[in-house]
């Protein structure tokens, strides 16, 4: 599922108007990197590439590279940068071997210290050439624009070679589903090709080389993009059985398309929810409260009330005001303490919010049970025991019940990204060297070879 910091860098705001720089400022040119503290638990790596005339910025943790900036001021010991593309700014002064300054966003200021050079994390699974397979760059026209991606073709591929379309999780993602410089879809595509399976992975609409509107799109819209890719590739007649491998929200899309007759030949859902979005949302809020130090019982009571509130609002979309009686009915613990009264404000806001963003509106309302029950094709459903975003404690039993014909696997010590972890918390993601568990890769290819 979406990690909140992915939105953070896409909603930055700063304003700078003057433009001047000192041509003698060569000792500040080069690559500089630092970590922006987003929350007490989460930081993001930023890399600034500065020369005498221009600057660009990378956010490797988000898979965003080459964001163009403007040099507002550059001297031998100071730099001021505006980044219009993401509405951000940075101003700093050299102190010894570092540039110390502030990163500005939406009226907020965050301290940021940059040091010379770029510290590359170790990602041993990222595929490196030479490759024993070929790739083709494709652009496929959809009703909403164009999706661009990479078709990976094994050696000696023919019309019997299986083809998997890879579909990313929620939030803006590139074709590699890149996060914290992990490239899980590149790793999957590489593994599939070495095992005789072709694949197509693509940039989400509005990301990378794909066009279309990301901000107003829902899971159903992303499913339409995936279906367009399936249809296009099947029409080429180049491959054999064609299916979908989806991660997280992509797992939901696997169920949606798998339920349609004669659309797919197989589906693999990796950490795809088997319960409604409202239930997932309630769990994630409870988990966030507990991780923030709230009493687990208080967090559980709040999550129960939030689930009731979301269901009520979805059933009563015209609700604009919330009576005290309704709030008390949904959240009986409302007046237990100052903490619960503060949490009650969130419940009240949830009830009275007539319209939220289209993606969340759809996500909260969608229950995959009906689509899962329609699956008549081979299906593999995979969970990680330590997944804190789509937990097996909430989804595993539902997956067995909703898709009785599917192979359902739950692996110990794996998180939402299918990495071996200690806790499963999202704060571990960027520290882990493993991109995806070899056991999961083997399970996918064993399943495909059994078709």
C-alpha positions as CSV (number, residue, x, y, z in Angstrom):
1,X,0.0,0.0,0.0
2,X,0.9,3.6,-0.3
3,X,3.6,4.9,2.1
4,X,2.7,8.5,3.2
5,X,6.1,9.9,2.4
6,X,5.5,9.2,-1.3
7,X,3.0,12.0,-1.2
8,X,5.3,14.3,0.8
9,X,7.7,15.1,-2.0
10,X,5.0,15.6,-4.5
11,X,3.3,18.3,-2.5
12,X,6.1,20.7,-1.7
13,X,5.8,24.5,-1.7
14,X,8.3,27.3,-1.8
15,X,8.6,30.7,-3.5
16,X,11.8,32.4,-4.6
17,X,12.0,35.2,-7.1
18,X,15.6,36.5,-7.6
19,X,18.2,34.9,-9.8
20,X,21.9,35.3,-9.4
21,X,25.0,33.2,-9.0
22,X,28.7,33.7,-8.6
23,X,30.7,32.1,-11.4
24,X,33.5,31.4,-8.9
25,X,31.4,29.1,-6.9
26,X,33.1,25.9,-8.0
27,X,33.8,24.5,-4.6
28,X,30.0,23.9,-4.1
29,X,29.6,22.2,-7.4
30,X,29.2,18.4,-7.6
31,X,27.0,15.8,-5.9
32,X,25.7,16.4,-2.4
33,X,23.4,14.2,-0.4
34,X,21.5,14.2,2.9
35,X,18.5,12.8,4.8
36,X,15.4,14.8,5.3
37,X,13.6,14.0,8.6
38,X,10.0,13.6,7.6
39,X,8.7,12.2,10.9
40,X,10.6,11.0,14.0
41,X,10.5,7.5,12.5
42,X,11.0,8.2,8.8
43,X,13.6,10.1,6.8
44,X,14.1,10.5,3.0
45,X,17.4,10.7,1.2
46,X,17.8,13.6,-1.2
47,X,20.7,14.1,-3.6
48,X,21.6,17.5,-5.2
49,X,23.6,17.6,-8.4
50,X,25.0,21.2,-8.6
51,X,27.0,22.8,-11.4
52,X,27.7,26.4,-12.3
53,X,24.5,26.8,-14.3
54,X,22.0,24.3,-13.1
55,X,20.9,21.9,-10.4
56,X,18.9,18.7,-10.4
57,X,17.6,16.7,-7.4
58,X,17.0,12.9,-6.9
59,X,14.8,11.3,-4.3
60,X,16.1,7.7,-4.5
61,X,13.8,6.4,-1.7
62,X,10.9,7.3,-4.0
63,X,12.4,6.3,-7.3
64,X,12.4,10.0,-8.5
65,X,15.5,11.1,-10.4
66,X,16.5,14.2,-12.4
67,X,14.0,16.6,-10.9
68,X,15.1,19.9,-12.5
69,X,15.8,22.9,-10.2
70,X,16.8,26.5,-10.6
71,X,19.9,28.1,-9.1
72,X,18.6,31.2,-7.4
73,X,22.0,32.0,-5.8
74,X,25.4,30.2,-5.8
75,X,28.6,31.5,-4.2
76,X,31.7,29.9,-2.8
77,X,30.0,29.1,0.5
78,X,26.2,29.5,-0.1
79,X,23.5,28.0,-2.3
80,X,19.8,28.8,-2.8
81,X,17.7,26.5,-5.0
82,X,14.1,26.5,-6.1
83,X,12.5,23.3,-7.5
84,X,9.3,24.4,-9.3
85,X,8.4,20.9,-10.5
86,X,7.7,19.8,-7.0
87,X,7.3,23.4,-5.6
88,X,10.2,23.2,-3.2
89,X,13.2,25.1,-2.1
90,X,16.5,24.7,-0.3
91,X,18.9,27.3,1.1
92,X,22.2,26.4,2.8
93,X,25.6,27.6,3.8
94,X,28.8,25.6,3.8
95,X,30.1,24.8,7.3
96,X,33.3,22.8,7.1
97,X,32.7,19.7,4.9
98,X,28.9,20.1,4.9
99,X,26.2,22.4,3.6
100,X,23.8,23.2,6.4
101,X,20.4,24.7,5.6
102,X,16.7,24.4,5.4
103,X,14.4,22.5,3.0
104,X,11.1,24.3,2.6
105,X,7.6,22.9,2.0
106,X,4.1,24.2,2.3
107,X,5.1,26.9,4.7
108,X,7.1,24.4,6.8
109,X,10.9,24.4,7.2
110,X,13.0,21.3,7.8
111,X,16.7,21.3,8.7
112,X,18.8,19.5,6.0
113,X,22.5,18.9,6.1
114,X,24.2,17.8,2.8
115,X,27.6,16.2,2.6
116,X,29.7,15.8,-0.5
117,X,29.2,12.6,-2.6
118,X,26.5,10.0,-2.9
119,X,26.2,7.1,-0.5
120,X,24.8,4.2,-2.6
121,X,22.9,1.5,-0.6
122,X,23.7,-2.1,-1.3
123,X,21.0,-3.7,-3.4
124,X,22.6,-7.0,-4.5
125,X,19.5,-8.4,-6.3
126,X,19.2,-5.4,-8.7
127,X,19.8,-7.0,-12.1
128,X,23.1,-6.2,-13.8
129,X,24.2,-6.8,-17.4
130,X,25.0,-8.8,-19.3
131,X,21.5,-10.3,-19.5
132,X,20.6,-13.7,-21.0
133,X,17.4,-12.2,-22.4
134,X,16.2,-9.3,-24.5
135,X,14.0,-6.3,-23.8
136,X,11.7,-4.1,-25.8
137,X,10.3,-0.7,-24.9
138,X,6.5,-0.5,-25.6
139,X,3.9,2.2,-25.6
140,X,0.3,1.1,-25.4
141,X,-2.7,3.4,-26.0
142,X,-5.5,3.3,-23.4
143,X,-8.7,5.2,-23.0
144,X,-6.9,7.5,-20.6
145,X,-3.6,8.0,-22.4
146,X,-0.5,5.9,-23.0
147,X,1.2,3.4,-20.8
148,X,4.9,2.9,-21.4
149,X,6.9,-0.1,-20.2
150,X,9.4,-2.8,-20.7
151,X,8.7,-6.2,-22.3
152,X,11.3,-8.7,-21.1
153,X,11.6,-11.8,-23.4
154,X,13.5,-15.0,-22.5
155,X,15.9,-16.7,-24.8
156,X,14.2,-19.0,-27.3
157,X,10.7,-17.6,-26.5
158,X,7.9,-18.7,-28.7
159,X,4.1,-18.8,-28.8
160,X,4.1,-21.2,-25.9
161,X,6.1,-18.9,-23.6
162,X,4.0,-17.7,-20.6
163,X,3.6,-13.9,-20.2
164,X,3.0,-12.1,-16.9
165,X,1.9,-8.4,-16.7
166,X,3.2,-6.8,-13.5
167,X,0.9,-4.3,-11.7
168,X,2.2,-2.1,-9.0
169,X,0.8,-1.2,-5.6
170,X,-0.9,2.1,-4.7
171,X,0.6,5.5,-5.1
172,X,2.6,6.8,-8.1
173,X,5.0,4.1,-9.1
174,X,7.5,3.6,-11.9
175,X,7.7,0.3,-13.9
176,X,10.2,-1.1,-11.4
177,X,7.9,-0.3,-8.4
178,X,11.0,1.5,-7.1
179,X,11.2,2.3,-3.4
180,X,14.3,3.2,-1.3
181,X,16.3,2.2,-4.4
182,X,14.9,-1.3,-4.3
183,X,13.5,-2.3,-7.7
184,X,11.3,-5.3,-7.0
185,X,9.6,-5.5,-10.4
186,X,13.0,-5.4,-12.1
187,X,14.1,-8.3,-9.9
188,X,10.9,-10.2,-10.6
189,X,11.2,-9.7,-14.4
190,X,14.8,-10.8,-14.3
191,X,14.0,-13.9,-12.4
192,X,11.0,-14.8,-14.6
193,X,13.1,-14.3,-17.8
194,X,15.8,-16.6,-16.5
195,X,13.1,-19.2,-15.8
196,X,11.6,-19.0,-19.3
197,X,8.7,-16.5,-18.6
198,X,8.1,-13.3,-20.4
199,X,6.9,-10.2,-18.6
200,X,5.7,-6.6,-19.1
201,X,6.1,-4.0,-16.5
202,X,5.0,-0.4,-17.0
203,X,5.0,3.1,-15.4
204,X,1.7,4.1,-13.7
205,X,-0.3,6.6,-15.5
206,X,1.2,10.1,-15.2
207,X,4.6,8.5,-14.1
208,X,7.8,8.1,-16.1
209,X,7.0,7.9,-19.7
210,X,3.3,7.1,-19.2
211,X,0.6,9.7,-19.6
212,X,-2.8,10.2,-18.0
213,X,-4.2,11.6,-14.8
214,X,-3.0,9.9,-11.6
215,X,-4.7,12.2,-9.1
216,X,-8.3,11.6,-10.0
217,X,-7.9,7.9,-10.9
218,X,-9.3,5.0,-8.8
219,X,-8.3,1.3,-8.6
220,X,-10.9,0.6,-11.3
221,X,-9.1,3.1,-13.6
222,X,-5.7,1.4,-12.9
223,X,-7.4,-2.0,-13.6
224,X,-8.5,-0.6,-17.0
225,X,-4.9,0.3,-17.8
226,X,-3.8,-3.2,-16.9
227,X,-6.6,-4.7,-19.0
228,X,-5.4,-2.5,-22.0
229,X,-1.9,-4.0,-21.6
230,X,-3.3,-7.5,-21.4
231,X,-5.4,-7.0,-24.5
232,X,-2.6,-5.4,-26.5
233,X,-0.1,-8.1,-25.8
234,X,-2.5,-11.0,-26.3
235,X,-3.4,-9.6,-29.7
236,X,0.2,-9.8,-30.8
237,X,0.0,-13.6,-30.6
238,X,3.7,-13.8,-29.6
239,X,3.2,-15.6,-26.3
240,X,1.2,-18.4,-24.6
241,X,-0.8,-18.2,-21.4
242,X,-1.1,-14.6,-20.2
243,X,-1.7,-13.6,-16.7
244,X,-1.2,-10.9,-14.1
245,X,1.2,-10.6,-11.1
246,X,0.0,-7.8,-8.9
247,X,1.5,-6.4,-5.6
248,X,-0.8,-4.9,-2.9
249,X,-3.3,-2.8,-4.9
250,X,-2.1,-4.7,-8.0
251,X,-3.2,-7.8,-6.1
252,X,-6.8,-6.3,-6.1
253,X,-6.5,-5.7,-9.8
254,X,-5.5,-9.3,-10.3
255,X,-8.8,-10.3,-8.7
256,X,-10.8,-7.8,-10.7
257,X,-9.4,-8.9,-14.1
258,X,-9.2,-12.6,-13.1
259,X,-13.0,-12.6,-12.4
260,X,-13.7,-11.5,-16.0
261,X,-14.2,-14.5,-18.3
262,X,-11.5,-15.2,-20.9
263,X,-9.4,-12.1,-19.8
264,X,-6.5,-13.9,-18.0
265,X,-5.1,-17.4,-17.8
266,X,-3.7,-17.1,-14.3
267,X,-3.2,-14.5,-11.5
268,X,-0.6,-14.0,-8.7
269,X,-1.6,-11.7,-5.9
270,X,1.3,-10.6,-3.7
271,X,0.1,-9.0,-0.4
272,X,-3.3,-8.2,-2.0
273,X,-6.1,-7.4,0.4
274,X,-8.8,-10.1,0.8
275,X,-11.1,-7.8,2.9
276,X,-12.6,-4.4,2.2
277,X,-10.5,-1.2,2.1
278,X,-12.5,0.1,5.1
279,X,-11.2,-2.8,7.1
280,X,-7.6,-2.3,5.9
281,X,-7.9,1.4,6.7
282,X,-9.1,0.7,10.2
283,X,-6.3,-1.7,10.9
284,X,-3.6,0.6,9.5
285,X,-4.8,3.4,11.7
286,X,-4.8,1.2,14.8
287,X,-1.3,0.0,14.0
288,X,-0.1,3.6,13.6
289,X,-1.6,4.6,16.9
290,X,0.1,1.7,18.7
291,X,3.4,2.5,17.1
292,X,3.0,6.1,18.3
293,X,2.7,4.9,21.9
294,X,-1.1,4.8,22.3
295,X,-2.6,2.2,24.7
296,X,-3.4,-0.8,22.4
297,X,-7.0,-1.0,23.9
298,X,-7.6,2.6,23.1
299,X,-6.2,2.1,19.5
300,X,-8.4,-1.0,19.1
301,X,-11.6,0.9,20.2
302,X,-10.7,3.8,17.9
303,X,-10.2,1.4,14.9
304,X,-13.6,-0.2,15.6
305,X,-15.3,3.2,15.6
306,X,-13.4,4.3,12.5
307,X,-14.6,1.2,10.6
308,X,-18.2,1.9,11.7
309,X,-17.9,5.6,10.7
310,X,-16.5,4.8,7.2
311,X,-19.3,2.2,6.6
312,X,-21.9,4.7,7.8
313,X,-20.6,7.5,5.6
314,X,-20.4,5.2,2.6
315,X,-24.0,4.2,3.2
316,X,-25.1,7.8,3.8
317,X,-23.0,10.0,1.4
318,X,-25.2,13.1,2.0
319,X,-24.4,13.4,5.7
320,X,-23.0,16.9,6.4
321,X,-23.4,17.2,10.2
322,X,-22.9,14.8,13.0
323,X,-25.1,14.7,16.0
324,X,-23.7,14.0,19.5
325,X,-26.0,11.0,19.7
326,X,-24.6,9.5,16.4
327,X,-21.0,10.1,17.4
328,X,-21.6,8.5,20.9
329,X,-23.3,5.5,19.3
330,X,-20.4,4.9,16.9
331,X,-17.6,5.7,19.5
332,X,-18.9,4.7,22.9
333,X,-15.6,5.5,24.5
334,X,-15.8,9.2,23.3
335,X,-15.9,10.8,26.7
336,X,-13.5,8.4,28.6
337,X,-10.6,10.8,28.5
338,X,-9.0,13.8,26.8
339,X,-7.3,11.3,24.4
340,X,-10.5,9.7,23.3
341,X,-12.2,13.0,22.9
342,X,-9.4,14.1,20.6
343,X,-9.7,10.8,18.7
344,X,-13.4,11.5,18.5
345,X,-12.7,14.6,16.5
346,X,-11.3,12.3,13.8
347,X,-14.4,10.1,13.9
348,X,-16.6,13.2,13.6
349,X,-14.5,14.5,10.6
350,X,-14.8,11.1,8.9
351,X,-18.6,11.1,9.3
352,X,-19.1,14.6,8.1
353,X,-16.7,14.5,5.2
354,X,-19.1,14.4,2.2
355,X,-16.5,13.9,-0.5
356,X,-13.0,12.6,-0.2
357,X,-10.5,11.9,-3.0
358,X,-11.7,9.5,-5.6
359,X,-9.0,6.9,-5.0
360,X,-9.7,6.7,-1.2
361,X,-13.5,6.7,-1.8
362,X,-13.3,3.7,-4.1
363,X,-10.7,1.9,-1.9
364,X,-12.8,2.2,1.3
365,X,-15.9,0.9,-0.5
366,X,-14.3,-1.9,-2.5
367,X,-14.6,-5.5,-1.1
368,X,-12.6,-8.0,-3.2
369,X,-14.7,-10.9,-2.0
370,X,-17.1,-11.0,-4.9
371,X,-14.3,-10.9,-7.5
372,X,-12.2,-13.5,-5.7
373,X,-15.2,-15.8,-5.6
374,X,-15.5,-15.5,-9.4
375,X,-11.9,-16.8,-10.0
376,X,-12.1,-19.8,-12.2
377,X,-8.4,-19.7,-13.3
378,X,-5.3,-20.8,-11.5
379,X,-4.4,-18.4,-8.7
380,X,-1.6,-17.9,-6.3
381,X,-2.0,-15.7,-3.3
382,X,1.0,-14.8,-1.2
383,X,1.3,-13.0,2.2
384,X,4.2,-12.1,4.6
385,X,3.7,-13.0,8.2
386,X,5.1,-9.6,9.3
387,X,3.2,-7.5,6.9
388,X,2.0,-4.4,8.8
389,X,0.0,-2.9,5.9
390,X,-2.0,-5.9,4.6
391,X,-1.6,-8.3,7.6
392,X,-2.3,-12.0,7.3
393,X,-4.2,-11.9,10.6
394,X,-6.8,-9.9,8.8
395,X,-6.6,-11.3,5.3
396,X,-5.4,-15.0,5.3
397,X,-8.7,-16.6,6.5
398,X,-10.6,-14.4,4.1
399,X,-8.4,-15.4,1.2
400,X,-9.0,-19.1,1.9
401,X,-12.8,-18.5,2.2
402,X,-13.1,-16.1,-0.8
403,X,-10.9,-18.1,-3.2
404,X,-11.1,-21.8,-2.2
405,X,-9.5,-22.9,-5.4
406,X,-6.4,-20.7,-5.0
407,X,-3.0,-21.7,-3.7
408,X,-2.6,-19.5,-0.6
409,X,0.9,-19.2,1.0
410,X,2.0,-17.2,4.0
411,X,5.8,-16.9,4.6
412,X,7.3,-16.3,8.1
413,X,9.5,-13.2,8.7
414,X,8.4,-11.4,5.4
415,X,7.0,-7.9,5.3
416,X,4.7,-6.2,2.8
417,X,7.4,-6.0,0.2
418,X,8.3,-9.7,0.8
419,X,11.6,-8.9,2.4
420,X,13.0,-10.8,5.5
421,X,12.6,-8.4,8.4
422,X,12.6,-8.2,12.2
423,X,9.4,-6.2,12.8
424,X,7.8,-5.5,9.5
425,X,7.5,-1.8,10.1
426,X,7.9,0.4,7.1
427,X,10.9,2.2,8.7
428,X,12.9,-1.0,8.0
429,X,12.4,-0.9,4.2
430,X,15.3,1.3,3.3
431,X,17.8,-0.5,5.7
432,X,17.2,-3.9,4.2
433,X,19.6,-5.1,1.5
434,X,17.2,-7.8,0.2
435,X,14.8,-6.6,-2.4
436,X,12.5,-9.6,-2.5
437,X,12.7,-13.1,-0.8
438,X,14.1,-15.8,-3.1
439,X,11.4,-18.2,-1.7
440,X,8.7,-15.9,-3.1
441,X,10.5,-15.7,-6.5
442,X,10.7,-19.5,-6.6
443,X,7.1,-19.9,-5.5
444,X,6.0,-17.7,-8.4
445,X,8.0,-19.5,-11.1
446,X,7.0,-22.9,-9.7
447,X,3.4,-21.9,-9.9
448,X,3.7,-20.7,-13.5
449,X,5.6,-23.8,-14.6
450,X,2.7,-25.9,-13.1
451,X,0.1,-24.3,-15.4
